Amino acid sequence: MAMGYGANCAIVIEENSLKKIVPNEYQAFLDACKKAQITVDDVAFQVEFYDDIAPEIPEQDYKNVENALKKLTQAFRDQTGIRLNIGYHSVEDHGDIYDEVDGSYFYLHWADVYIYTPEAQMLYHQADFDLKFWVSFG
């Protein structure tokens, strides 16, 4: 199997913004992680690669972290109308020194932030177009 670079992007929202928009829910998520003795990076890694919170922790802690994350993302959507997700990227394991994320991050759902203009909507029905991503060496 061939190996190569793949382009990735996300609309990342900073931790300070989450603290302003959904302070109680964000803190409750952090508290649930701390009580379960796992980090936000642990949760994000599991969700990113296994679609799971952290299977090796006690079941009640698992449920508490899972519920806290759900409440956080729902509260954010209720406040803003935009879906919030958690992601993970390791510069050391899969990235490059120029990457702008390393570890856990929260990101906004692309379709909730960017929409086609009326002109682009008309063109969409007439032509094939899409975003394309690439990486460059040099």
N, C-alpha and C positions, 0 to 999 in steps of 0.2 A: 504494500500500500504506500502511495506517495505521501510525503509530508510537505507542508508549506505553510506560509503565513495566511491568515484569514483576517479580514477587516472586521472590526466590531465598533459599535458606538452605542451610547445611551444618553438620555437626557437626565443627567445626574443632579439630584437635589442635595444640597449640603445639610449636614447635621444641624447647624444653627437655624436653618430655615424650618426644619421639622420641629425643633424646640419652640419656635415661635407659633407655628400653625397648629400643631397638635401636642402641646407640651405634656399634658397628663398621660396621654396614650403612649407617647414616646418614652417617657420615664417609666411607665408600667412595663413596657417591653424590656427596657434595660434591667429593671428590677427582676423580672422573671428570668432573664438570662443569668443574672448574678446568682439568684437563688438556686438555679439548676447547675451552677458552676460551669457554665459554658459562655463563650464570647459571642458577640454579634458576628464576628468572622466565622465562627463555627456554624452558626445558624445559616448564614448566607451561603457558605460553601455547600452545606447539605442541600439547601433549597436549589441552588444553581445546578449541582451535578446529580443529585439523587431525588429531587422533588420531595424532600423529607426534612423535618426539623433537626432531629438528632436522635437516632434510634437507640443509642447506647445509654441514655439517661433514664432514670425512673419514670414510669408511665405518667404519674401525676405532674412531674416537672415538665415532661414533654407536652402534656395537654395545656399547662399554664403558659409555656412559651408560645405554643401554636396559637392559643386563644389571644394572647397579648399581641402577637403579630397581626392576626386577623382584625382585632379591634383597632390597632394602629392604622392599618391600610384602609379600613372602612371609615374611620373618623376622618382621615385625610380626604377620602373621596367625598364624604358628606360636607366637609368644609370647602373643598375646592372644585368638586365635580371632575377631578382628574384621578385616574387610577395610579396607585403607588405600588412598586414592586421592590424586592430586595435582590441584589445580585452579588457576585463574587468574581474577582479576577486576581490572579497571582502573577506579578511581574516576573518573579523568580522562576516559576514553573512553566508559564505559558506566554510570557509577554516580552516586552522590549523596554529598554531604559527610557524611552520617550513616552510610555503609556501615562495617561492622566489619571488612571485609577489603579489602586493596589489594595487588595483586601476587600472588605465588604463595602457596599454602596447601596443607596436607595436611588431608584430611578423612576421617572414618570413614563406612563404609557404613551408611546409615540402618537397614536391616533387621537389621543385626548388633547394633545398640544398643537399638532400641526394638522391643518385641514386644507383641502384643495380650494382654491378660489373658484368662483363660478365659471371662469374661463377654463381653468384646468379640469373642472368636472366635465365640461363639454368636450374638451380634447380627449379626455380619458375614454369616452365612448367612440372616438374616431381613430385613436392611435394607441399603440403599445408603448408605454414609457414607465420607467421605474427608477428608483435610486440604485446606483451601483457603487460598490466599495472596492478599494484596492490598497495595496501597500507598495511602498517604493523603497528600494535600497539606495543608500548614498549619503 
